[in-house]
Amino acid sequence: MKQPKVALAHEFLEQYGGAEKTFEEIAKIFPNSPIYTAKYNPKYMTEFIKSREIIYPKGLFNGLSSKLFFLFKMPAIFESFDYRKYDIVVSDGNTWNKGIITKPEQLHITYIHTPPRFLYKYSQETTKWEKPTLKPMYSYLSNALRIWDYVAAQRPDYILTNSENTRKRIKKFYGRDSKIIYPPVDVNVKSGSDLKKAVTPYFVAVGRLSRYKNFDLLIDTFNEIRFPLVIVGTGKEESKLKAKAKENIIFKGRASDEEKHQILENSVGLINPVVEEDFGIVPVEAMAHGKPVLAHRSGGHLETIVEGEDGMFFEEETVECLSQKLIEFDKAIKNRQFNHEKIKEHAQRFSRERFSSEFENFVREKWEEHQKNA
Protein backbone atom coordinates (compact mmCIF):
# COMPACT_ATOMS: atom_id res chain seq x y z
CA MET A 1 0.00 0.00 0.00
CA LYS A 2 1.48 3.35 -1.03
CA GLN A 3 2.56 5.91 1.54
CA PRO A 4 -0.05 8.70 1.43
CA LYS A 5 0.83 12.35 0.94
CA VAL A 6 -0.66 14.36 3.82
CA ALA A 7 -1.51 18.08 4.14
CA LEU A 8 -2.56 19.82 7.36
CA ALA A 9 -4.87 22.79 7.88
CA HIS A 10 -5.44 24.92 10.97
CA GLU A 11 -7.67 27.99 11.11
CA PHE A 12 -5.33 30.59 12.60
CA LEU A 13 -1.74 30.31 13.78
CA GLU A 14 -1.61 33.66 15.55
CA GLN A 15 -1.79 32.80 19.25
CA TYR A 16 -0.73 29.81 21.32
CA GLY A 17 -3.60 28.34 23.29
CA GLY A 18 -5.27 24.98 23.78
CA ALA A 19 -6.30 24.61 20.12
CA GLU A 20 -2.80 25.40 18.90
CA LYS A 21 -1.27 22.91 21.34
CA THR A 22 -3.61 20.24 20.04
CA PHE A 23 -2.70 21.09 16.46
CA GLU A 24 1.01 20.95 17.29
CA GLU A 25 0.57 17.36 18.48
CA ILE A 26 -1.22 16.55 15.23
CA ALA A 27 1.61 18.18 13.27
CA LYS A 28 4.16 16.01 15.10
CA ILE A 29 2.39 12.90 13.80
CA PHE A 30 2.92 14.19 10.24
CA PRO A 31 6.34 15.88 10.44
CA ASN A 32 6.81 16.40 6.69
CA SER A 33 3.36 17.74 5.87
CA PRO A 34 2.79 21.39 4.86
CA ILE A 35 0.43 23.49 6.99
CA TYR A 36 -2.31 25.67 5.46
CA THR A 37 -3.80 28.47 7.56
CA ALA A 38 -5.69 31.75 7.10
CA LYS A 39 -3.54 33.86 9.42
CA TYR A 40 0.00 33.29 10.63
CA ASN A 41 1.95 35.19 13.29
CA PRO A 42 5.26 33.46 14.11
CA LYS A 43 5.71 35.66 17.20
CA TYR A 44 3.59 33.35 19.35
CA MET A 45 4.43 30.05 17.66
CA THR A 46 6.89 27.43 18.91
CA GLU A 47 10.10 26.66 17.08
CA PHE A 48 8.56 23.39 15.91
CA ILE A 49 5.73 25.19 14.10
CA LYS A 50 8.01 27.91 12.75
CA SER A 51 10.26 25.25 11.23
CA ARG A 52 7.41 23.90 9.09
CA GLU A 53 6.25 24.91 5.63
CA ILE A 54 3.40 27.35 6.33
CA ILE A 55 1.07 28.30 3.45
CA TYR A 56 -1.19 31.30 4.07
CA PRO A 57 -2.56 34.40 2.27
CA LYS A 58 0.13 37.07 2.28
CA GLY A 59 -0.34 40.81 2.61
CA LEU A 60 -3.87 42.10 3.05
CA PHE A 61 -5.58 38.97 4.38
CA ASN A 62 -3.00 38.12 7.03
CA GLY A 63 -3.11 41.55 8.66
CA LEU A 64 -6.87 42.02 8.76
CA SER A 65 -8.58 42.48 12.10
CA SER A 66 -11.96 43.70 10.82
CA LYS A 67 -14.63 41.32 12.10
CA LEU A 68 -16.95 42.15 9.20
CA PHE A 69 -14.28 41.47 6.55
CA PHE A 70 -13.31 38.34 8.46
CA LEU A 71 -16.85 36.95 8.32
CA PHE A 72 -17.15 37.58 4.58
CA LYS A 73 -13.74 36.32 3.47
CA MET A 74 -12.84 33.31 5.63
CA PRO A 75 -14.99 30.74 3.75
CA ALA A 76 -13.44 31.83 0.44
CA ILE A 77 -9.89 31.61 1.81
CA PHE A 78 -10.25 27.99 2.92
CA GLU A 79 -12.20 26.95 -0.15
CA SER A 80 -9.45 28.42 -2.36
CA PHE A 81 -6.62 26.29 -0.92
CA ASP A 82 -5.50 23.70 -3.49
CA TYR A 83 -5.08 20.18 -2.03
CA ARG A 84 -5.22 18.21 -5.28
CA LYS A 85 -1.73 16.70 -4.91
CA TYR A 86 -2.46 15.19 -1.48
CA ASP A 87 -4.08 11.89 -0.53
CA ILE A 88 -5.10 12.91 2.99
CA VAL A 89 -6.01 16.30 4.43
CA VAL A 90 -6.20 16.64 8.22
CA SER A 91 -7.80 19.89 9.38
CA ASP A 92 -8.21 21.35 12.85
CA GLY A 93 -10.27 24.23 14.24
CA ASN A 94 -13.82 25.37 14.94
CA THR A 95 -15.33 26.98 11.88
CA TRP A 96 -13.59 27.52 8.55
CA ASN A 97 -11.22 24.53 8.35
CA LYS A 98 -13.98 22.00 7.77
CA GLY A 99 -15.05 23.88 4.62
CA ILE A 100 -11.99 22.98 2.56
CA ILE A 101 -12.74 21.25 -0.73
CA THR A 102 -11.34 17.81 -1.58
CA LYS A 103 -11.97 15.24 -4.31
CA PRO A 104 -13.82 11.91 -3.74
CA GLU A 105 -10.55 9.96 -3.96
CA GLN A 106 -9.03 12.08 -1.18
CA LEU A 107 -9.59 11.54 2.54
CA HIS A 108 -10.49 14.56 4.70
CA ILE A 109 -10.49 14.13 8.48
CA THR A 110 -11.32 17.19 10.57
CA TYR A 111 -10.91 17.76 14.32
CA ILE A 112 -13.60 20.18 15.52
CA HIS A 113 -13.06 21.73 18.96
CA THR A 114 -16.65 23.04 18.90
CA PRO A 115 -19.17 24.29 16.37
CA PRO A 116 -18.58 28.06 16.24
CA ARG A 117 -19.88 29.66 19.41
CA PHE A 118 -20.80 32.95 17.72
CA LEU A 119 -23.23 31.21 15.35
CA TYR A 120 -25.10 29.02 17.83
CA LYS A 121 -25.84 31.37 20.73
CA TYR A 122 -23.04 30.24 23.04
CA SER A 123 -21.13 32.81 25.10
CA GLN A 124 -18.06 34.08 23.25
CA GLU A 125 -15.05 36.34 23.59
CA THR A 126 -16.28 39.38 21.68
CA THR A 127 -19.58 41.10 22.49
CA LYS A 128 -19.53 44.13 20.17
CA TRP A 129 -22.17 42.53 17.92
CA GLU A 130 -24.64 42.78 20.81
CA LYS A 131 -24.85 46.56 20.33
CA PRO A 132 -28.39 47.51 19.19
CA THR A 133 -27.09 49.29 16.08
CA LEU A 134 -25.23 46.18 14.88
CA LYS A 135 -27.69 43.43 15.86
CA PRO A 136 -29.85 43.53 12.68
CA MET A 137 -26.81 43.24 10.39
CA TYR A 138 -25.27 40.53 12.56
CA SER A 139 -28.54 38.58 12.57
CA TYR A 140 -28.57 38.58 8.77
CA LEU A 141 -24.90 37.61 8.51
CA SER A 142 -25.09 34.86 11.11
CA ASN A 143 -28.10 33.29 9.38
CA ALA A 144 -26.19 33.17 6.07
CA LEU A 145 -23.09 31.80 7.78
CA ARG A 146 -25.06 29.11 9.59
CA ILE A 147 -26.18 27.84 6.19
CA TRP A 148 -22.57 27.82 4.96
CA ASP A 149 -21.40 26.21 8.20
CA TYR A 150 -23.90 23.36 7.85
CA VAL A 151 -22.92 22.74 4.23
CA ALA A 152 -19.20 22.89 5.12
CA ALA A 153 -19.70 20.34 7.91
CA GLN A 154 -20.93 17.80 5.35
CA ARG A 155 -17.63 17.91 3.40
CA PRO A 156 -15.20 16.03 5.70
CA ASP A 157 -15.24 12.25 5.44
CA TYR A 158 -14.83 11.92 9.21
CA ILE A 159 -15.22 14.26 12.15
CA LEU A 160 -13.23 14.00 15.37
CA THR A 161 -13.97 16.11 18.43
CA ASN A 162 -12.71 16.75 21.94
CA SER A 163 -15.55 15.73 24.26
CA GLU A 164 -19.01 14.24 24.61
CA ASN A 165 -20.20 17.81 25.10
CA THR A 166 -19.06 18.92 21.65
CA ARG A 167 -20.07 15.58 20.08
CA LYS A 168 -23.67 16.37 21.01
CA ARG A 169 -23.39 19.86 19.50
CA ILE A 170 -22.03 18.43 16.25
CA LYS A 171 -24.92 15.96 16.07
CA LYS A 172 -27.46 18.70 16.85
CA PHE A 173 -26.23 21.36 14.41
CA TYR A 174 -24.74 19.25 11.60
CA GLY A 175 -26.56 15.91 11.83
CA ARG A 176 -23.15 14.18 11.76
CA ASP A 177 -21.70 11.51 14.01
CA SER A 178 -18.23 12.16 15.37
CA LYS A 179 -15.60 10.27 17.34
CA ILE A 180 -14.20 11.62 20.59
CA ILE A 181 -10.44 11.84 20.99
CA TYR A 182 -9.75 13.86 24.11
CA PRO A 183 -7.20 16.65 23.46
CA PRO A 184 -3.57 16.32 24.60
CA VAL A 185 -2.67 17.76 27.99
CA ASP A 186 0.78 18.15 29.50
CA VAL A 187 0.23 15.82 32.46
CA ASN A 188 3.87 14.81 33.03
CA VAL A 189 4.82 17.84 35.09
CA LYS A 190 7.31 18.62 37.82
CA SER A 191 5.92 18.57 41.32
CA GLY A 192 6.81 18.38 44.98
CA SER A 193 10.41 19.18 45.86
CA ASP A 194 11.26 20.01 42.22
CA LEU A 195 9.58 23.39 42.56
CA LYS A 196 9.92 26.30 44.95
CA LYS A 197 7.09 26.35 47.47
CA ALA A 198 4.76 29.31 48.02
CA VAL A 199 4.70 31.04 51.38
CA THR A 200 0.96 31.88 51.44
CA PRO A 201 -1.65 29.31 50.32
CA TYR A 202 -3.74 30.58 47.42
CA PHE A 203 -6.31 29.54 44.86
CA VAL A 204 -5.57 29.94 41.17
CA ALA A 205 -7.50 30.66 37.96
CA VAL A 206 -6.01 30.39 34.47
CA GLY A 207 -7.34 31.56 31.12
CA ARG A 208 -8.03 34.42 28.73
CA LEU A 209 -9.53 37.39 30.54
CA SER A 210 -12.60 37.58 28.34
CA ARG A 211 -16.27 37.91 29.18
CA TYR A 212 -17.39 34.35 28.51
CA LYS A 213 -14.69 32.95 30.83
CA ASN A 214 -16.66 34.44 33.78
CA PHE A 215 -13.69 36.13 35.47
CA ASP A 216 -15.98 38.97 36.56
CA LEU A 217 -17.94 36.47 38.69
CA LEU A 218 -14.66 35.18 40.09
CA ILE A 219 -13.45 38.68 41.03
CA ASP A 220 -16.76 39.60 42.68
CA THR A 221 -16.72 36.37 44.70
CA PHE A 222 -13.14 36.69 45.91
CA ASN A 223 -13.70 40.37 46.69
CA GLU A 224 -16.38 39.21 49.11
CA ILE A 225 -14.74 36.05 50.54
CA ARG A 226 -11.25 37.60 50.56
CA PHE A 227 -9.39 34.32 50.00
CA PRO A 228 -6.04 34.80 48.19
CA LEU A 229 -6.38 34.33 44.42
CA VAL A 230 -3.73 34.31 41.69
CA ILE A 231 -4.93 34.86 38.11
CA VAL A 232 -2.81 33.79 35.14
CA GLY A 233 -3.69 35.18 31.72
CA THR A 234 -4.40 38.33 29.75
CA GLY A 235 -7.27 39.53 27.62
CA LYS A 236 -9.73 42.24 26.69
CA GLU A 237 -11.29 42.38 30.17
CA GLU A 238 -7.97 42.73 32.01
CA SER A 239 -8.12 46.48 32.78
CA LYS A 240 -11.74 46.30 33.98
CA LEU A 241 -11.06 43.27 36.19
CA LYS A 242 -7.92 44.79 37.72
CA ALA A 243 -9.79 48.00 38.48
CA LYS A 244 -12.34 46.26 40.69
CA ALA A 245 -10.14 43.56 42.23
CA LYS A 246 -9.15 43.94 45.89
CA GLU A 247 -5.68 43.39 47.29
CA ASN A 248 -6.21 39.65 47.90
CA ILE A 249 -6.25 39.11 44.11
CA ILE A 250 -2.95 39.06 42.17
CA PHE A 251 -2.73 39.21 38.38
CA LYS A 252 0.30 37.44 36.92
CA GLY A 253 -0.43 38.26 33.26
CA ARG A 254 0.91 36.08 30.46
CA ALA A 255 3.02 33.24 31.84
CA SER A 256 5.25 30.66 30.19
CA ASP A 257 4.26 27.02 30.54
CA GLU A 258 6.97 26.60 33.16
CA GLU A 259 5.72 29.59 35.19
CA LYS A 260 2.11 28.43 34.88
CA HIS A 261 2.95 24.96 36.14
CA GLN A 262 4.88 26.38 39.09
CA ILE A 263 1.90 28.57 40.03
CA LEU A 264 -0.44 25.56 39.74
CA GLU A 265 1.89 23.39 41.82
CA ASN A 266 2.02 25.94 44.65
CA SER A 267 -1.73 26.54 44.73
CA VAL A 268 -4.22 24.76 46.95
CA GLY A 269 -6.75 24.36 44.12
CA LEU A 270 -8.06 25.70 40.81
CA ILE A 271 -11.27 27.65 40.27
CA ASN A 272 -12.72 27.37 36.75
CA PRO A 273 -15.97 29.37 36.45
CA VAL A 274 -16.52 28.88 32.69
CA VAL A 275 -20.03 27.74 31.79
CA GLU A 276 -20.39 25.12 29.00
CA GLU A 277 -16.65 24.65 28.61
CA ASP A 278 -16.02 22.76 25.37
CA PHE A 279 -13.53 20.40 27.06
CA GLY A 280 -11.41 22.35 29.52
CA ILE A 281 -7.67 21.77 29.40
CA VAL A 282 -6.81 23.97 32.38
CA PRO A 283 -8.63 21.81 34.98
CA VAL A 284 -6.74 18.75 33.74
CA GLU A 285 -3.44 20.67 33.94
CA ALA A 286 -4.22 21.48 37.56
CA MET A 287 -5.15 17.86 38.29
CA ALA A 288 -1.80 16.76 36.85
CA HIS A 289 -0.32 18.55 39.89
CA GLY A 290 -2.72 16.74 42.20
CA LYS A 291 -4.79 19.90 42.74
CA PRO A 292 -8.58 19.67 43.14
CA VAL A 293 -10.83 21.83 40.95
CA LEU A 294 -13.97 23.84 41.70
CA ALA A 295 -15.87 24.25 38.42
CA HIS A 296 -19.32 25.00 37.04
CA ARG A 297 -21.45 21.88 36.65
CA SER A 298 -21.66 21.92 32.87
CA GLY A 299 -19.89 21.07 29.61
CA GLY A 300 -16.55 19.32 29.51
CA HIS A 301 -16.12 19.64 33.28
CA LEU A 302 -18.52 16.74 33.69
CA GLU A 303 -16.16 14.49 31.69
CA THR A 304 -12.89 15.39 33.42
CA ILE A 305 -13.81 16.03 37.07
CA VAL A 306 -15.09 13.29 39.36
CA GLU A 307 -17.05 15.03 42.10
CA GLY A 308 -15.63 14.35 45.55
CA GLU A 309 -12.44 12.86 44.09
CA ASP A 310 -11.01 15.47 41.69
CA GLY A 311 -12.99 18.44 42.96
CA MET A 312 -16.43 19.97 43.37
CA PHE A 313 -19.08 21.76 41.27
CA PHE A 314 -21.12 24.93 41.71
CA GLU A 315 -24.52 25.27 40.05
CA GLU A 316 -25.46 28.92 39.57
CA GLU A 317 -23.61 31.89 38.09
CA THR A 318 -24.08 34.01 41.20
CA VAL A 319 -21.74 35.34 43.86
CA GLU A 320 -23.91 33.74 46.52
CA CYS A 321 -23.70 30.26 45.02
CA LEU A 322 -20.00 30.40 44.17
CA SER A 323 -19.14 31.87 47.59
CA GLN A 324 -20.94 29.06 49.39
CA LYS A 325 -19.23 26.39 47.30
CA LEU A 326 -15.86 28.09 47.61
CA ILE A 327 -16.11 27.97 51.41
CA GLU A 328 -17.05 24.27 51.24
CA PHE A 329 -14.17 23.65 48.81
CA ASP A 330 -11.69 25.40 51.06
CA LYS A 331 -12.89 23.40 54.07
CA ALA A 332 -12.60 20.10 52.17
CA ILE A 333 -9.03 20.95 51.15
CA LYS A 334 -8.03 21.86 54.71
CA ASN A 335 -9.59 18.64 55.97
CA ARG A 336 -7.51 16.67 53.42
CA GLN A 337 -10.56 15.18 51.72
CA PHE A 338 -8.84 15.02 48.31
CA ASN A 339 -6.22 12.41 47.50
CA HIS A 340 -3.56 14.25 45.50
CA GLU A 341 -1.97 11.09 44.09
CA LYS A 342 -5.34 9.79 42.93
CA ILE A 343 -6.07 13.14 41.23
CA LYS A 344 -2.73 12.91 39.39
CA GLU A 345 -3.57 9.38 38.33
CA HIS A 346 -6.92 10.51 36.90
CA ALA A 347 -5.19 13.25 34.88
CA GLN A 348 -3.10 10.66 33.05
CA ARG A 349 -6.19 9.73 31.03
CA PHE A 350 -5.57 12.86 28.94
CA SER A 351 -1.86 12.57 28.17
CA ARG A 352 -0.19 13.73 24.95
CA GLU A 353 0.99 10.20 24.24
CA ARG A 354 -2.55 8.83 24.45
CA PHE A 355 -3.82 11.54 22.07
CA SER A 356 -1.10 10.97 19.48
CA SER A 357 -1.60 7.21 19.53
CA GLU A 358 -5.39 7.41 19.16
CA PHE A 359 -5.21 10.07 16.45
CA GLU A 360 -2.56 8.33 14.35
CA ASN A 361 -4.36 4.98 14.61
CA PHE A 362 -7.63 6.57 13.52
CA VAL A 363 -6.10 8.20 10.43
CA ARG A 364 -4.27 5.01 9.46
CA GLU A 365 -7.40 2.88 9.88
CA LYS A 366 -9.58 5.21 7.84
CA TRP A 367 -6.97 5.52 5.08
CA GLU A 368 -6.78 1.73 4.76
CA GLU A 369 -10.58 1.57 4.53
CA HIS A 370 -10.58 4.39 2.00
CA GLN A 371 -8.04 2.58 -0.18
CA LYS A 372 -10.07 -0.65 -0.15
CA ASN A 373 -13.22 1.22 -1.16
CA ALA A 374 -11.52 3.33 -3.86
N, C-alpha and C positions, 0 to 999 in steps of 0.2 A: 504494500500500500504506500503510495507516494507521501512524502512529507508535505503537509499543507503550508501554503504561504498565508501568514496571519497579519492583519492590520488591527490597530487599536484606535478607539475613539473615546475621548472624554470631553464633557461639555466645555469647561473652563479651567485652564491651568493658570490661575491668577492669585490664589491664596492656598494655604496649606492647612486643611481641616480634615475632618473624618472621611469625607468623600475622596479627597486626594490621597489620603493614606491607604484607603481601600484600593484605589486605582493603581497606586505604586506597587502594591502586592500583586495585582493582576499583571502589571508590566514586567515584573520580575519573572513571571511564568513564561513570558514570551520576550526574551531579552533582545531579539534581533528585529522586532516588529516596529514599524513606524507608528507615530502617534498623531492622530488628527484631532484638532480642537478649534473652537471658535475664538478663544482669547488666550493669550500666553504672556505671562509675566515671570521671567526667570528669577526675579528678585526673591520670591517666596518659595521657589522650588528647591528640592534637594539636588545634590550633585548627580545622583542616579538619573533623575528625570532630565536634568540639563544636558546629560551626556547622550541622550537619545535623539533620533531624528524627529523633530516636531514640525508638523505641517499645519499652518494656520493662515487666515487671511491677513495680509500685511497692510500697513498704513491705516486707512480710515477705520476699517472694521475693528481692528484690535485696540484702538484707543477710545472707542465710543463708550460713553457712560449714560447716554440718554435712554431712559426706560422705554419711551415710545418707539424710538428707532430700533431698540433691542427687540421688542415684541414683534415688530414687522419683519425684521431681517433674519432672525435666528433660524426659522425653518428653512429659508432659502440657502443659508450658509451650509447647513448639514446635508441638505438634499443635493448640493452642488459638488460635494466631495466625490472623487472618482475612485472607486474600489475595484474596478473591473479586473485588475491583475492579481487579486487575492482570492484565496479559497475560503478563508474564514475571516469574519469581522467580529471583534469583541468590543462592544460599546459599554460605557458606564456613565451614569448621571441620573437626572430626574426627568428632564423634559425633552430637549432637542435631540439628544443622541439616538434615541430609538427611531427617529424619523429618517435615518440614512437609507439610501436606496441600494439594494443589492439584486443580483440576478437569481433565478430559481436554482441554478447549480451551485450558488454560494451559500454558506452557512452564516447566519447572523444571530449571535447570542448577545443579549443585552442584560446588564445588571442595573435594575432600577431601585434607587434608594427610597423613593416615594413618588407617586404621581404628584405633579407640581402643586404645591400648597396654594399658590396664588390663584389657581383656576378652580379649586374645589372647596373653597370656603374654609380652609384651615388657617390658623394664625401663621403669620409670616413676618419676615424681617422688616420690610418696608411698609409703611402705612399711608404714604402720600396719596394713594389712589382712593382713600376713604374721604378725601375732601369733597364737599358737595358739588363744587364746580367741575370736578373730574369724574365723578361717579357715572354719569350717563355715558361718556365716551369709553370708560373702562368696562362698563357692562356690555357694550357692543363688542369691544375688542375681545373680552374674555369669552364671550359666546362663540365668536369665530374661531378662537384659538382652541376652545374645547373640542370643536369639530375636528380641527387639524390634529389635536392631541390623540383623539380616539382613533383616527385613521392611521396615524403614525405608529400607534401601539399595536396595530395589526401586522406591521411589517416584519418584526424580528421572528425568527423561527422558534426561539425559546426565550423565555423571560426568567431571570433570576432576581431574587430580592432579599432584603436583609432581615426580615422578621415576619411573624404571623400577622402582625398589625398591618404591615404594608402589603402582604399577600392578599388580605381581605379588600384593601383599597383597590388593588389592581383588578381583582375579580369584579368588584362593584362598578368601577368606572370604565374598564376596558373589555370586560367579559372574557378575560384570558386567565388561564391557570398559570401559576408560576411556582418555581422551586425555591425554597428558602436555603440560602447559604449565609449563615451569620457572618458579619463583617470581621476583619482581623483586628485584634486588639493586642497591644503590647502588654502581655501579662507576665512576662519574665523580667521582673524589675528588681532593682536593689532594694533591700529592706533591712530593718534591724540595725545592727552595729555598723553597717556600711554607710549609713547616712548620719549627718549631724542632727542631734535631737533638738526639738523646740523647747523653749523655756516655759511658755504659757500654752496650755491646751486650747485648741481652737477648732471650729468647724470650717469647712472649705466649700466653695462653689466654683465651678469651672465652666467657661463657655463664652460665646459672643454676647456682648452686652447689648442685646436687641430686645425689642418689645415682647416678641413671642416667647422668649426664654424665661419670662416672668421674674426678672431680677428686681423689678420694682416691688413685687410682693415680698421678696426675700429681704430687701432693705427695710421695708416698713415693719416686718416681723422682728428682725434683729434690732431695730431701733427701739422696739418696745421691750423685748426680752433682755437685751443687752448682753447676750453671750458674745464672745469673740468670734469674728468671722473674717476669713481671708478670701478675697475674690480674685480669681485668675482669669484674665481675658480683657479684650477691648471691644469697642463697638460704638454704634451711633448714639446709644443711650448713656455713654460713660459720663459725660459732663453733668447731665441731669441727676444720675444716680449718686455721683460723688457729692453733689451739692446738698442732697438731703440725708446723706449717711452720717451717723454719729461716730464718735471716736472709737467705738468698739469694732468698727468695720474698716479693714485695710484693703486697698486696691493694689494688686501687684502688677497689673497691666499685662502686656504680652510676655509670656515666659517660654523659654526653650523646653523641650521635652524633659531634659534633665532637671531643670528647675521645677517644672510642674510635678514631676514624680517625687522630688524631695518635699515639696509642700504637701502633697497627698500623704506621704509616709509619716510626716510629723503631725498630721491632723488627727482628731478623734473620730471624725466621720464626715461624709459628704452630704450636702443638701442639693437635690436636683428638682427644682420646682416646675420644670417644663411639663405642659399638658400635651398629651398625645404625641410624645416623643416617637420618632419613626422607629429607631432602635435604641439609641442611647449608649454611645461608646464611653463617655465619661464615668458613669456609674461602674462599669466593668473595670475601667482603669483604677478606680478607687478600691474596688474589691480585690484587685491583684495585689494590693498592699495590705489586705486583710481588714480594710476599713468598712464598716457598715454604712448603708445609704438610706437617707430619708427622701422619698420621692413621691410624686403624685401618682395615685392609683389609676394609671391609664397607659395606653400605648405600649411601646417596647419595654417599659419598666416591668410589666407583668410577665415578661419572658426571661428577664435576667435576674430579678430580685426575688428571692424566696422569703416571704414575710416571716419574721421571727428568727431567721437564720442569717440572711444577708443584710437585713435592714427592716424598715417599716414604711408604711404608706400614709399619706394624708389625703383626704377626700375632696375638700372644697378649696377654691381659690380665694380664701379670705385670711386676714391676719389672725382672726380668732382661731380658726381651725388649725392653721399652720403653727401658731404659737403653742396650742395645746399639745399637738403631736411632737413639736420640738422639745418641749419639757419632758414628755414621756421618753423620747429618744435619748435625751441626755441622761435621764435617770437609768435607762436600760444599759447604756454604755458604762456608766459609773458602777453599776452593779455587776458588770462583767457578764452580761447575758448573751453576748455575741462571741462565738468562737472564731478568732482571727485566722487560724490555720484552715478551718473548714471553709471560711469565706474565700481564702486564696485558692483553695482546691476547686471551688465552684467556678471561679474566674477562668480556670484553665480550659473550660469548655469553649472559649472564644479566642483561642490562640491564633497567631499568624500562621503557624504550621498547619493547623487544622483547616483554615480557610484555603490556603494554597493547594493542599492536597485535594479537598473537595472540589474546588473550582477546576483544577487541571483535569481531574478524573471526569468531570461532567463534560468538559469541552471535548476530550478525547472520545468519550463514549458516543456523544452526539455526532461527531465527525465520522466515526466508523459506521453508524447507522445511516448517515447521509450518503456516504459512499456506496453502501449496499443498495440504497433506494434510487441512486442516480440513474 
